């Protein structure tokens, strides 16, 4: 397994632990709220923190780019930076991944707000 694939697997495992679902449920077609939020959160991390394009994420997960685009748009609108739920889950994921300089979209937005 390549290092990038290992990183993707570690992030996926961390997200699954936070949302308390297994990998089979995560990859499955079901649309329960926790499954969908876990996928959206995972795709957000891949896009924002790992710098993967929406097309690349779609290829990795065998879905269309529009699905990824809609997910990232919903995350930005449904979970504002002040959202306690999303920030606490980001903190748990950071802790599970044990990455010191791991920044989420909300960290970047907060940095931009302090600069302005």
Buried (B, 14 or more C-beta within 10 A) or exposed (E): EEEEEEBBEBBBBBBBBBBEBEEEBBBEEEEEEBBBBBBBBBBBBBBBBBEBEBEBBBBBBEBEBEBBBEBBEBBBEEBEBEBEEBBEBBEBBBEBBEBEEBBBBBBEEBEEEEEE
